[in-house]
Amino acid sequence: MRRYLLIILLFFLAFRYPEAVYAKEVHDSTWYKIKQHNCETFTGALPRSTAQKEGKKKYPPPTGDVSIIIDTQRRTLTVFNDNEPYKTFRVAVGKPETPTPIGNWKIIRKAKDWGDGFGSRFMLLDVTWGLYGIHGTNKPYSIGGEESGGCIRMFNWDVEELYPWIKVGTPVTIVGNPFGRLHRPWKVLVNGDKGTDVVLVQERLKKWGFYQGKCDGIFGWGTEQGLKKFQKVYKLPETGQVDEDDYAALGLK
């Protein structure tokens, strides 16, 4: 009985506090505004009737400086107007194996009818290790879930409302845990991996003088060699890979 109670408690904690927020420019006051503006937590697919109802709620274009914050845990995209929450949209984010890139980005390109599967609008982010963007979808039932290859999906009617509000250069902050959900095993990073977790490893290695390259989120030869140097100094197995012990030694766990 005690064992089952412990399992239930662990699941509760995992879902109550599932993400460590990582975004260098999201201050506590801004995060509080988001919570007040969008107080409910939503982690499931949005029912069709609710989706249709939400799609009818139209706002006039914001008149101030526009920015976006995307919460990968609550699956929401909040538009800010002069640093105040203006409107929140339901979204789908990346699958655990293809996560949405956490960090501070900006829109670098806008397009209509980008291609099959991307809905009616696409806004490209300046992520260094791949093509990621905010776009519509031909799978509206996926909204509210972890369903994409890393992009942020919106209902087509929502992305069409958002599209004219957004200019090239608009800042987009994506918050969440770059190492995945806390109740999942830590991913072993190897040469060829890409993502925000690689960026954090590169930043830590560079700060301590083991890596001289760009913190671009691409685990290549330079990152591997820097990691081996770090592992040698800290008397860890010189694998050139990042496992739980390496995360801990780097101060990331």
Secondary structure, DSSP 8 states (H G I E B T S, - for coil): -HHHHHHHHHHHHHHHS------TT--HHHHHHHHHHT-S---S---HHHHHHHHT-------S-EEEEEETTTTEEEEEETTEEEEEEE-BEEBTTB----EEEEEEEEEES-STTSTTEEEEE--TTS--EEE--S-GGGTTSEEESSSEE--HHHHHHHGGG--TT-EEEEES-TT--TTS----B-TT-BSHHHHHHHHHHHHTTS--S---SB--HHHHHHHHHHHHHTT----SSB-HHHHHHTT--
